[in-house]
Amino acid sequence: MFGLLGRKLGHSLSPQIHEKLGDYDYRLFCKEPEELEKFFSDKTLKGYNVTIPYKVDAFRACDEVSERAKKIGSVNTCIRRKDGTLYGDNTDYFGFLYMAKKAKADFKNKKVLVLGSGGASLTVQIVCRDEGAREIVVVSRTGENNYGNISRHYDADIIVNTTPVGMYPDNGERLIDLSQFTKCRSVLDLIYNPLKTSLILDAQKLGINFSNGLTMLVAQAVKSAEQFIDEKIPEEKIDSVYEALLKERKNIVLVGMPGCGKSTIGKMLSEKLNRAFLDTDEMIVQKTGKAIPEIFAEMGEDYFREVESECVKDAGKQMGLVIATGGGAVLRKENRDALRQNAVVIFLEREVLSLATDGRPLSSSEEKLKKMYETRYPVYKEISDFSVKTNDDAQITLREAEKCVF
């Protein structure tokens, strides 16, 4: 039996990853500090991964550790050897290096800015040093290099976030203004929930190479699994498991003009793919207890947009859903970021004169509709990964939308 040791493991992806790597029993072991001594002495476990906050405790409990683990001072993989002794390794080293290579981040002779000074930061620093970084600057809230004087490091070539800032449920937070780092060519964020933090979304907009922490998580798991089963796993497996997880976890977000069929196609996609469905307009109705025309009539558009933003942010934080948005949900930048952080976005395009207008306060006339379309069309194109032309045949639209996802 194998598994993962940690204190809070409710959102762990490790079981899903390891079930794709080998035919072995993999469980979660949630333990309190006072339970560690008994756990480490349990010789019925063949091996286990270790996560926060027990990596240093595991290091101390091992009879022998790898050279990588010695450098880092912690382990994330423990193996019970045939003689009963406990061997520790740190596969996070390999995981981060693989992640960096996927983002085309070459550390040799580069200045690397590492955000955060915790255990993950130390792993990153050692990899950067081993890979020949010219300078490694660690930024913390109170250290010599902090967020108050970070301007002295605007010349960084590579930025690595090892902090939890921007991680679920605090999506949208960021530590730095990436646009100030004009020499930066790679951004690596160890966070994998959301799939794209604000830092990564900024990198994407600026054309900077990036990678999220899911790549590292899968890569380190593969190296751990090799030790569990004592068998080499082809490196291509990292990418295939990563892609499988991405498909499972990514939302499918539908954007487009009011009346273009987002709710209809969304429900059909939801049923076809066996995913939960959310309609942000329906969320607004549930939240306010009023129909949308009533909200516009009684409270006005500004109030509606505030409530809409709250609902869009709530929906965008979740994963594995089909989400239909209101026609104007993409108008605010914070909404666009909230929708894109975990999703593939599909723009449903439909001829203006074919759009439904009943019960739609802002598109109640042909003139209003055309003006709205001219304003919103560039925004729909900017946020979307794919565009699908729609018509009265919903089945054809459904098939085209499916092609965008798989």
N, C-alpha and C positions, 0 to 999 in steps of 0.2 A: 504494500500500500504506500502511496505517495500523497503529497498534498502541499498546502500553503499555510505557514504559521504567521499569525499576525494578531492584532488586538481587535480591529474593526474591519471585517472583510465582506460586508454586505453587498458592495458594488464590484467585487473582484471579477475580473474576466479570466482569471487563470484556469478555472475548470473548463470553460469553453475552448480555450487555447489548447490545453493538454489533451482534450478528447480528440483533437484533430492531429495529434502528434504520435500517439501510440495507444496500444491496447492495454491500459493499466488503470487501476482505480486511483482517482485523484480527488482528495477531499479538502475542505477548509477546516483549519484548526484555529478557532478563536480562543485565545488564552490571555488571562490576566498575568501580570508580572510574577505573582506568587506561585503560579502554576508552571513556570518555565523549567525549574530544576527537574521536576518529575517528567516533563515532556522530553527534555533533552536526554534523559536516561532511558527512555522507552526504546528498547531494542527490537520491537516488533515492526517499527517503521523502517522501510528500506531507504527512504530519502524524502526530502521536502524542501520547498522553497521557503524563504523568509522575507517578510516585508516589514515596513515601519510598524512599530518602533524597536524591533528585536534583532536587527542585523548585527549590532555590536555584541549583544548577549550571545547570539549564536556563534560569533567569532570566538568568544571566550570559552564557549562550551566545547569547541572542537579539539580533538587530539592533534590534528594536523590541518594546515590550511595551504592553499596554493600561493604561489608567489604574487599573483595578482591580488589575492585577498589580503596578503601582508601589506602590500603597498597602500591599499585602501583602508585597511583597518576594520573591515566588516565583511560578512559573507551573506549571500542570498540563496545559496544552494548547499545543502548538507546531504552527505551520502553515508549510510551505515555500511561499513566494510565487513567482509566475511569474518574478520577477527573481532568484530564488535566495536571497533573504534569508529569515531565520527570524523569524517573528512569534510572540510569546508572550501568552497570556491566562491568567486564573485563573477557571475556571468553578466552582471550589469555592464562590466567593462566592454565585453564583446557587443552587448546590445547597443550601447551608446555609439561605439565606433561604427557599427553597421548603419545605425540611424544617420550618422554624419555623412557616411559615404553615399547613402541614398539621396541626401540633399546636396551632394557634390561639394561638401565642405572639406577642403584640404587645409589642415592646420599648419603645415610646414611654413615657417617664417611669417606667420600671421599673428595679429593681435586679437586675442579672444577675450570677450567680455562675458563673464559668468555671473548671472544674477542669482544671488543666494549663496549661503555659506554652510548649509547643512550637509548631511551625509551624501546626498546625490551630487552635490557640488564637488565634493572631494573626488568622487569617481570621475567626473567630467574633467577636473583639473589634471588628474593623473593621465588620462587618455590624451589630453591636449599636449601635455609635456612630453609623453612618449612619442607623439606624432610630430614633434619638432616645432611647436608653437614658439614664436619669437617672444611674446609677452602674454601673460595670463593675468587678467585683472578680475578680482572677486569683489562684487558690489553687494553690500548689505545695508541695512537701515541705519546702523550706528557705527560701522567700521570706518577706517581711514578713507576708503572709497565708498561713498554712499550716494543716495539718490538726490541729495542736495548739491553735490559737486560732480555729478555724472557728465557734465558738459566737457570736462577735461578728457573724456574718453569717446568723444564723438567720432574719432578716427578708427574705431574698432572695425575689423574685417569680418568677424564672426560673433554673433550674440547667442548665448545659450541661457534659457530660463530654467532654473532648477527649483524655483519657488512654487508654492501653490496658488499664487495670484492669478486669477482668471479661471481657476478650476471650479467645476460644478460644486455647490450651487451658486457660487459668486461669479457666474459668467459675465463677461463684458469688462471686467477690471483689467487694468494694465499698469505696468510700472514705469514705462518709458514712452517717449514720443519717437517712434522709429524713424520718422522722416528726417530727424536731426542727424542720423548716422549715415552720412552720404557715402561712406566707403564700404558700408556693410554689404556683403554678398551672400551671406547664409544666416538663416535664423533657425535655431533648433529649440523646440519647446518640449520638455519632458512630460507635460500634461497630455492626457489622451481623452479626457472628458471635460469640455467638449472636444470634438475632433479638430476644430480650428478655434483656438483662443483668439482674443482680440489682437495679440501680438502676431499670430500667424496670418490673420486676415489682413493686417497692416502690411506684412511682408508680401502677401499675394498681390495686393493693390500696387505696391511699389516695384513689383517684378523681381523680388529677391527670392532666391531658392530657400525652401523651407521643409521641415519635417516635424511631425508631431510625435508624441511619446508612444503611440500605439506601435510604431515600427520597432522602437527599442524594447517594448514589452514583449512582443512576439519573438524578436531575435534572442533575447536573453532566455526566454522560455525554451526555445529550441536547443540552446546550448545546455540548459539544465536537463532537458529530456534525454539528450545524448548520454548524460551521465546516469540517469535513472535506468535506462534500458541497455546501457553499455554498447551502443551502436551509433554509427555515424548517420546523421540525417542530412540529406542533400540541402544545400543552401537555398535552392529554389523553393523549398518548403516554407521558408520564412515569408516570401512574397505571396505564396498561394494562401497561407493561413491569414496573412494580413488582409488580402483582398476579400476573403470570405467574411472576415469579421466586419470589414468596412461595409460590405453589402448588407449585412444583417443589421448594423447599427445606424446607417445613414437614413435620415428622413427623406421622403420624397415630397418636395414642396411645389405646389402648383400656384403660379402667379398669372395675372392677366386682367383684362378689363372686366367690369361688372357684366354678368350675363354671358360670359364666354364658355361656361360649362365646367368651371373648376370643381364645384361641389359634386356634380354628376360624375365626372371622370374620376374624381378623388374617391368617391364611394365604390366605384367599379374597380379601381386599382386596389383599394383596401380589401375588398372581397377576394379578388383574384390572387393577391399576394399574401393573404391571411395576416394583414397588419391592421392595427387600430387606426381609426380615422378621426381627425380633428378638423373642424371648420372654425376658423377664427371669428367669423361673423356669429356663428352659433354660440361660441364662448362669450362673446360680448352680450348677447341676448340673455344668456344664463346669469352672467355677472350682474347685469343691471335690472333684470326682470322686465325689460321693455323691448319692443320690436325696434329695429333700426330706424324706420321712418319716425317713430315716436321720439327716439333719442335726438334725432336731428331737429325735430319740431320743438321739443321742449327744452333741450340743453344746448343745442348748437353743434357745429362740426368740431370745434376745438375740444369740447368735452368728449365727443365720440373718439377723436384721434388719441386722446390720452388713455382712454379705456382700451382702445385697440392695441396700443403699444404694450400695455400690461399683458394682454392676452397673447400677443405675438411672442413676447419674451418668454412667457410660460410655456408656450407650445414649442418654441425653438430650442429650449433646454432639454427637451425629451429626445429619445432616440427610437429608431425603428418604426416611425409612424408615416402615414400619408397625411399631409396637411394641405388643406385648401385655404387660401387667404382671401381677404376682401380686396377689391380692386385697388384701393388706395393704401393698402398695408405697406407697400414698398416705398412710399413717399418719404418716410423718415429714415435717415441713415442708421439710427440705432435699430430700427426694425429690420433693415436689410442685413445688418450684421447678425442679428439674432436668428434670422432664417437661414443664413448661409453657414453658420458655425457647425451644424451637424447634418448638412443636407446636399442632395443634388436638386437643383432648382430648374423647373420646366416652365417655360412661358407658353401658355396656350393662346395662340394668335387666331383671331376671328375677324372677318370683315365687319367694319363698323356698323353698317346698316343691318347686319344680321344679329346684332347683340340684343338681348332681352333688356327691357327698360322698366317693366312693371315693378313697383315697390322700391325703386332705386332713386333716392332723393337727389343725387348729383348728376344723374344721367336721364332725366325725365323728358328731354327733348333731343331732336336730332342735332341741333346746333351745339347744345351743351356736350353731347356725346362726342362729336368730332373734335371739339376744342380739348376735351379731356384726353382723348386718344393721342392727340399731337403732343400734349405735355407728358403723358405717362409712357409712351412707347419707348423712348430712349432709356428710361429707368428700368423697364421690364427687360430690355436687351442687356443692360449693364449687369443686372443681378443674376440672370439666368445662365445655366450651363448648356441648356438645349432649348430649341423652339419647336413647337408642334403646331401645324396648321389644323384648325378644327372646322367642322361643319356639322350638319344635322345627323350624321351617322356616328353615333358615340362609339360604336365597336371599332371603327377604323381609327378614331382618335386614341382609343384605349391601346390598340396594338402599337401605334406609333409612340405613345408614351412609354410603353413597356420596353421598347427598343432602347430608349434613353437610359433606362435603369440597368438593364442587363445586356 
